[in-house]
Amino acid sequence: MPGPVLYGSVIDSTCILWGRKCDKKTSCQYYDLDRFRQRFLGLQVVFVCGALLCFLLTIVVLRRRAGQMEGKGVRGGYAMVSASSKEKELEGIKT
């Protein structure tokens, strides 16, 4: 669910007095400020905790992969290349 829609529904749920025009509900005239504060900050806490959980999960997965790569003899996931071998490779490409 997109963020603005979620925040809008949380904000609308704190309305005490809805405006009326032609027997249809319009914008909110009066909010319950205590409930508004609790729900708004609570939603932010949920998002921040979810982001922190995803971040920590990513760190755990990457550390496990790094440990598996070091066990296979690969350091950092890249092979070491000396400058002289690279220069020789580039000389063979020149035309």
C-alpha positions in Angstrom: 0.0 0.0 0.0 1.5 3.4 -0.9 2.6 5.6 1.9 0.4 8.7 1.2 -2.7 6.5 1.1 -1.8 4.8 4.4 -1.0 8.1 6.2 -4.2 9.6 4.8 -6.3 6.7 6.2 -4.6 7.0 9.6 -5.2 10.7 9.7 -8.9 10.3 8.6 -9.4 7.7 11.3 -8.8 10.4 14.0 -11.5 12.8 12.7 -14.2 13.7 15.3 -16.3 16.1 13.1 -16.7 15.7 9.4 -18.0 18.6 7.3 -21.2 18.1 5.3 -22.1 19.6 1.9 -25.2 18.4 0.0 -25.6 15.5 2.4 -22.1 14.2 1.5 -19.1 13.9 3.8 -16.4 16.4 3.0 -13.2 17.3 4.7 -12.6 16.8 8.5 -13.4 19.9 10.6 -12.0 18.7 13.9 -9.4 16.0 14.8 -8.8 14.2 18.1 -5.3 15.5 18.6 -4.2 12.9 21.1 -5.3 10.0 18.9 -3.8 11.8 15.9 -0.4 12.1 17.6 -0.4 8.5 18.8 -1.4 7.0 15.5 0.9 9.2 13.4 3.9 8.5 15.5 3.0 4.9 15.9 2.9 4.5 12.1 6.3 6.1 11.8 7.7 3.7 14.5 6.3 0.8 12.5 8.1 1.9 9.4 11.4 2.6 11.1 11.3 -0.7 12.9 10.5 -2.5 9.6 13.4 -0.7 7.9 15.8 -1.6 10.7 14.7 -5.2 10.5 15.4 -5.3 6.8 18.8 -3.6 7.3 19.8 -6.1 10.0 18.6 -9.0 7.9 20.7 -7.8 5.0 23.8 -7.5 7.2 23.3 -11.1 8.4 22.9 -12.5 4.9 25.9 -10.6 3.5 28.1 -11.7 6.4 27.1 -15.3 5.9 28.0 -15.1 2.2 31.3 -13.4 3.0 32.1 -16.2 5.4 31.3 -18.9 2.8 33.4 -17.1 0.2 36.4 -16.9 2.6 36.0 -20.6 3.3 36.4 -21.3 -0.4 39.6 -19.2 -0.6 38.1 -16.2 -2.3 38.9 -13.0 -0.4 36.4 -10.2 -0.8 34.7 -11.8 -3.7 37.4 -10.6 -6.2 40.5 -12.3 -7.6 43.8 -10.5 -7.1 45.2 -9.1 -10.3 48.7 -7.7 -10.6 49.4 -4.5 -12.5 51.9 -6.3 -14.8 49.5 -9.0 -15.9 46.9 -6.3 -16.6 49.4 -4.3 -18.7 50.2 -7.5 -20.7 46.5 -8.1 -21.3 46.0 -4.6 -22.5 49.0 -4.8 -24.9 47.5 -7.8 -26.5 44.3 -5.9 -27.2 46.0 -2.8 -28.8 45.8 -2.8 -32.6 
